Amino acid sequence: MAGTSVSAQDRAEITELFARYAWAGDTGSFDEYVALFTEDGVFDGMGGYYTGPDELRELAREVKQGPRSRGLQHWVGNSVYDSDGPDKVVVKSMCFAPRRIENEHSLVFVGYYVDTIVRVEGEWKFRIRRWRPWAGEVLDGAKPWETGADDGGFIHRKGTENGARVSAV
């Protein structure tokens, strides 16, 4: 999606949104986490599809309190910004999550986000936060974020697998 360039100020504010997302999720600040999304915001990935404040709060709890969550940190970088007008930006980013428990370190996941971010009353928020693992066809050069192909994500299944919601972590 090639649009107008994204200003340095908007990039800085969106980068701050990513940092606030990581801090809120990793420290259990559930209300702050939910406030980073629009009222109809969506998170699609990590085993589930969550939409609206109540489901996003459920996801935030799972991110902090889930069985694989202790010691987890989310890191996002290598972001590419594509403007779709003055108040909408699509950002592709690479991400990973290391974890430290006691003296043991591990890498929990490596993946990427494709975020649709919109400006609401002067503040950037996630409209859609879509996460996928850096695996499978992506390793061979496929770019489902460009083709719109069904990449196995829950956005195509509306949060169910065989009719039942799957835990996020």
N, C-alpha and C positions, 0 to 999 in steps of 0.2 A: 504494500500500500504506500505509494509515493504521494506525499502531500507537501504542504509547506513545511519549512524547517521549524523545529521546536526551539524556543528561545532558551538561553542559558538559565534564566530565572525559572522557567517552567521545568527544565531538566533538574535543577537543584531541588525544587519543591517535590518533584516526583521521586527523586532519589531519597529524599527525606521520608516520603510515604513508604518506600520499601524498608527503610531502616525502622520506622515506627511499627510496621507490620512484624518484622522479625523480633523486635524487643517486646511487643505486646504478646505475641504468641509464645515466645520462649520464657517469659516471666509470669505468664498467667494473668495478664491484664485484660480480662475478657471484654469489658465494656469498651475499652480503648480499641481492641481488635475489631469489634463490630462497627465502631464509629469510622473505621477506615474504608468501609464499603458504602455504596449508595443504599437507599432503603430497599431496592430490589436487587441488590448485589448478589453475585454468584461466585462460589468457589467450586471449581470442577477439577478433581484430581485426587491423588493419594487414596483411591478407593472409594470416593463418594462425590456426590453432587449436593451442594448446600446452597440454599437461596433464602434471602431475607434474614432479618436480625436474629430470630430464634434459632434457626438452623446454623447460622454462622457462629453464634455463641456456643452451640453444641460442638461445632468443629474446634473452636478455640479451646474448649475444655479437653477435647481429645488430643489436641496438639500438645497441651501442657501435661495432661494427666494420663495419657495413653501408655500402654505397656512398653513402648519403645521410646518414650519421650524423655525420660530422666537424663539430664545432662546434655540435651540436644540444643544446638544452635543453628539457625537458618542464615545462610550467606547467599547474597545475590549480587551478580556483577556482569560485566561484559554486555551491558544493556544497549539495545539499538532502538531509537525512538522514531516513530513514523506518525506525523500529525495527520489528523483527519478533520481539520478545521481548528478554530481557536480554542475550543473547549473539549476536544477529544484527541487522545493519543493512544496508539497501540505500541506497546513496548515488549520486545522479546529480550529475555535475560537468561543467562545460565545460572544455575544454583546448585548448592550442595549443602549437606547438613552433617557436620562432625558431631561426635558425642564424646564426652569425658565422664566416666564414672570411676571414682577413686583414682587409680593411676593407669587405668586402661583407656585407650583412645580407639575410636572406630569411625568409619564413614558410613552413615546410615543410608544416605541416598545421594545420587547425582542426577540432575534433571534440568528442565528448562520451564520457564513461564512464558506464556503469551497473555499479556494483560491488556484489557481495554479500560482505560482510565479516563474519567470525565471530570470536568470542573463543575462543582456544585456550590453556588453562592461563594465563589472565589477560592474554593478549596478543592484540591485534587483528591479523588476517591476512586477506589476500584469499582468498576461496573461488573467486569468479569475477570476473575483471576483463574487462569487455566494452567495447571501443572501437569507435566508429563515426564516420565523417566528418560534419561539419556541412554536409550537402549533400542534394540531391534532395528527397524528400517532406518531410523535416524542415523545410526552408526554407518550405514551404507550410503548416506547422502540424501535420503528422502526428507522432504520438508513439508510435513502435513499442515503446518501453520500457513503455508502459502497456497496449498491446493484445496484446503477445506475438507480433505479426506477424513473419513472416520478413522481416527487413530486409536480406537478402543476406549476412548474417554467416556466418562459418564454423562457428558453433556448430550450425547446421543441416546443414552439409555435412561435419562432423567433420574439418576441416583439409585438405580436398582441393578442388581445382578441376580438373575433368576427370581425376580420379584421381591427381593429383600435388600434393604440398605446395608451397605458394608461399612465397617468402621474405618475412620480416616487414618489411623495410625496403628 
